[in-house]
Every structure is written in structure tokens, then in C-alpha cells.
């Protein structure tokens, strides 16, 4: 029996979709028992959501005031205390999991598999290196707890329909006070979340200005899509950094990805390889984006995008 | 603030298109250009800016790797680091081993801050800084896009999925840096000449009491799955038609 502990990501109200993707990943391990652990100030609402994910056996709640914000220095010692008895501890490969999981691994003195993209056996996994240009198969020692971050773009979210037992766990630990949460500035938007959206419209440097990005927002709203951007567009100041798609931004796997005025640098392609369908619109027919696009259209985006929007409206 | 350590990794240059060996034993590295990991350059630049704003702050560049890693440390010295330490080894160094090595250096050097890139562009592990902070039992501030130091504390703005988050950490601390923190300076020829005279100490894992374990065995390396060649459409009407047929819009 493999006992898998999944560190749930949430904002106090909603369980992040990445958690259900970790459950799918963990379900690839033969003969397993899956527990989701939730750390927070009050995880009652989120625990109910986690318990409803199919395939989950147990949900552990660790509620204490210090857990209000997900600080790795605060969470890691608690998880290290909980990890005994588990063969695997998984977290999502989001900024939350990437920050937290290596700290946990080091406290336990064990290795981590980053961006786990396929389960080949209980201790054999695939992961990308060199910006996705080389996929390695790694084997870990079954005698040690295995820590991993799960590349969420590689897995579908586990469906609802579960009915896991929810338990509260009190940990008698003194937590460090050397790390303090100050505040957050988020690009609050009514649009779908870039990382979990089924449709994504993305713009590149060819947009030419932040003002011109409005063209994409209008189009995206028409089709209910999230809006992304290439690193070039972010660096040029046309789009906010949290919109960045690529190796240094977000790795996404929507059903349809529409790349507008994006040439397709390797680092950008790394972020969209898992999209079901890639549509490319670019005035340069030689742009590398067309090598990965399922459907390509060469032309002036400033004419194409409004026409696209108009045709969909009819 | 008296001393800042910057951890540097020698990696395949970011402009090189990495290819997998036909026998699946790894990637082709013979004759490939090697450079300082780009994120580590940003880390060093930040340390140098703090040094330039303060007084008597020493910046020490530390790396682990083969003898030729001296080249990357010389680059760090040319950028402005005061001295460098190479922990020389031919062994493959996993993130946990790297963290243990940097910890051993930190215990000798007692820095106020340790800067690293958020990840190296070869193994893309994104682990070493967090692991170092854990075993050093000090705070970590990862994915920094802004760092402000005052009175034994650092206020760090972090790039997170939802946007930006600010945390405050007591020093000493580990900070890993993201792309937008700064733009590293170019090295000028006179600086390269000057760097040749700066001290570069070579030590070993043994001397630091660290053993390079293999905790994760790489059994196969393969190229990524290729996407199938798509179709080109002539106008928007045809594009809409194709997407409708696929049931996508």
C-alpha cells in the first residue's frame, strides 16, 4: 500500500483546481490511499470541497491562525511532522507548491521530483528538463519518502463524486516568526483564471501597446476566454506579468489556445505544448509558432481580430 | 549588512538548442557554450546593487562544479563580486547536495543574505534555494521581483501565480530571484582584466564534509513528443469554419 499525501492549495474559500489534478496524478500510483491535507486559518469550507474529489480517502484539516497565509517557512515544519507514514507527498507545481515542497523535502532530507508529468510506477516518473526539450525518466529509492511537485498541465482534474472522511489534526509545534506576510496585489479580474481556463487568447509584442491589448480583452470576453501574453509583451509593458505564458510564466493546457502576434520563442512554446488545439495568427508566415499550430492564419492581427470577433457574434 | 553570498551555476547557454543523445543517455554537451545561469546573473546583479548602495559590503560568488566552472566565477568577479569560491567536483550534484554544500560555505562565511536564481535552466528543478533555507533554518523569499533591506530585515515582493505578494523576513535569509528583478550589467573589458587578479578559492565537497549522494537516478532521457503538423487557412471565415467543425467555438 502506498500512502500519498497531497498538499491542497486554496485561498481559504475555494480549493484550487490544481489540487484535483494532483489527485489524478496520485491515482496513477498502483495500490494507493490518498489523503489531502489543508493548512489554513479555517479550512471547513475548503475541506468539504476536497472531500468531494473522487479518489480521495481522507481529508486532514490543520487549522491555526498562523496558517492564514501560505508561507513556506510556516507550512513546511507542520507538513514534515505529518509526513511520517506517507510514502509520497505531492504538491502542485504552482508558485505555492514550488515554494513550499523543496523546503519540506530538505527538512525530511529526501529528494524532490519537480514538475512530475507522468507516473511510470510508484517510484518511477517522467519530468521535463531544459525548458521541456529533454524529458527524463527518474527513479527514486522506495525506502525514502518521495516528494514531488505535479506539473498540473499534464493531468486532468479528478471529477467530483467523492465522499472522503474529514479529520482535524492538532500539531503541537512552535512555528518560526522570522517570516511574515505583508500583503498581496493581485490582478483581480472577472475573466476565467489563466491556469485553468478552457479557452485562452494570448498576445505578443506585435500588439504594439497596452492600449492595443484591449482588442484581445474584447475578443476574449466574447468567447469566454482568459487572456495571456508572451514574455516579450510583458517585458515591453503591454501586459501584466501574471499574464505571462511560457517557461518563465505559466504552463497551461487549455482546450484552445489562440496566439495572436506571438512569434513563438522556445520559452513561450514550453508553456503551451499541452494545449489541445493551438491557433496562430501572425503576419510573418515563417514565425516558429506556425510549426506547433494546429491552425494557422497569416495576416494583420488588427484586421483579423475584429473580424474574428464579428463573425463569432453573428 | 556586511556580506552577501551569491550562488552561481554553470549551465548550457540559454541560446543553445539542447538536443537529446540518440541512445537516450542524456543531452549532447560536447563543445556546447556554457554560461552563468541567467537567473543567477540577476541574483548577482541584485547583490552588487545592494553593495553599491551600502558601505563595506562584501559579495562572494560561490559555485559547485567541474574545474572549468572557474570561467563562470571569473565572469561573476568581472561583474563586480569581490571574491569567489569553487567547490570543485566532477560528480552530478543534486539540489539537496547543492543546498548542503552552500550551507557548509554559509556556516564558514556567515553571510547576511544568500541570493540564488529561482531555478537553473538545465535541470529546471527550482529547489536549491528553498532547501538551503530549510536546512540553514532561516527564512526564504522566493521569486523576488523587488528587494528592500532595512534594519536587519528584508521586504521582498514575490511573483506568485495570482500577481504579487510581499513578505518580510528577518536576516539572515535566502532570496531567490525572478526575471523582472533587474537587468544585469554588461561586463567591460577592463573589468575582465581586473577580475583575473581577484581571489578565487578552490575547495572540495570532502573539505566541506559533504558527500554527493544520488537520490534520484536518471534512467532515460528522450526528446519531447512532437505535435502533428497543422493546417493553414486563408482567411478568418475559413478559420471560424475549421474551429466550429472541431467544436471549439
Interface residues (C-beta under 8 A of the other chain):
Chain A: X71 X72 X73 X76 X94 X95 X96 X98 X99 X100 X101 X102 X103 X104 X105 X106 X107 X109 X110 X111 X112 X113 X114 X115 X124 X128 X129 X130 X131 X132 X133 X134 X135 X136 X137 X138 X139 X140 X141 X144 X176 X178 X179 X180 X181 X182 X183 X184 X185 X186 X187 X195 X223 X231 X240 X241 X242 X247 X248 X250 X255 X256 X266 X273 X277 X278 X279 X290 X292 X293 X294 X295 X296 X297 X298 X299 X304 X307 X308 X311 X312
Chain B: X12 X17 X18 X19 X20 X27 X94 X95 X96 X99 X121 X122 X123 X124 X125 X126 X127 X128 X129 X130 X131 X132 X133 X134 X135 X137 X138 X139 X140 X141 X142 X143 X145 X155 X158 X159 X160 X161 X162 X163 X164 X165 X166 X167 X168 X169 X170 X173 X178 X179 X180 X215 X216 X217 X218 X219 X220 X221 X222 X223 X224 X227 X228 X230 X231 X232 X233 X234 X235 X236 X237 X239 X240 X242 X243 X246 X248 X249
